[in-house]
Amino acid sequence: MKTPNFYASGGIDRAAHLRADEEWIKQQIEDRIARIVPIWRSQNLVQAGDTPVGVAVEANRGLLMGAGAVVFLGLVEDVPHFAADFSAYDDPPLEEHGQFRDMRGIGQLLPHQEGALLVYARATIQWHLRHQFCGVCGSATTSQDSGHMRKCTNADCAAQHFPRLDPAVIMLVHDGGDRLILGRQKNWPPGQHSVLAGFVEPGESLEDAVAREIFEEAGVEITDIHYHSSQPWPFPSSIMLGFMAQATSDVLNVDRDELEDARWFTRDDLLKSPENDAFRLPRRDSISRRLIEDWMNQ
């Protein structure tokens, strides 16, 4: 890809070889070389304004002592960065540096590298909050490997748990010419339409998931399935796998339990989109928008 999708390829060196080096980690914090990317109740710390800026604050032991989960994210221009969770605070901390905002509302306004770093931090903290207990025996778990593994505290179990992602396929289906299928769900913002998507099921290939989801939701069979690109989507923990495909028929049979509506749109329809409550394309930080724009510009 000439230009990576939002939240992908953010320029951070994950430096996995340093995660188990406790002495090195400790030294970076004591020397105040490291930076903290704070999270409070799934929100990131940013400086508000017409162009928001993600905030990383100076690391120190006292600040980290007040945090819940702490995760070594990696190196940004050789500076260690950590995600730190302050969700236990009744009120948001560190407001002298900025304010906590939901990335789903401001992510598309951030510079690419900052957006990628902030959602990476958000995703790791979300994983820790959801895996406080062992999925094998139910005992408490503790953080290991600088936050990249949780281990069961039950010595008879001692299961190791690693961050997991939910793979989801998202597919732009066209007719081989000038039309594509867009749908909308009832809970989306007024007028918003998008290409269709769904989660991959156990025992299913990505291509099979693409074909199944489009048939279940729009009632159309497809061919010429090919991969386009992927995007981290940590809301809370997905990886979006983008595909293009061609419909074998233009007759749709929409599943109204899944979608409020789905129909064919032409390139001209999209180019003239008013981007208002009558009709709007997906948000600009989504792979769905990237699929549509790449198809329109073919």
Beta strands, then each sheet from edge to edge (+ up, - down):
strand 1: 35-40
strand 2: 43-47
strand 3: 53-54
strand 4: 57-58
strand 5: 70-76
strand 6: 79-85
strand 7: 99-101
strand 8: 141-144
strand 9: 149-152
strand 10: 160-161
strand 11: 166-174
strand 12: 179-184
strand 13: 196-199
strand 14: 222-233
strand 15: 238-247
strand 16: 261-266
sheet 1: 3+ 2- 1+ 4-
sheet 2: 3+ 2- 1+ 6+ 5-
sheet 3: 3+ 2- 7+
sheet 4: 8+ 9- 10+
sheet 5: 13+ 11- 15- 14+
sheet 6: 12+ 16-
end
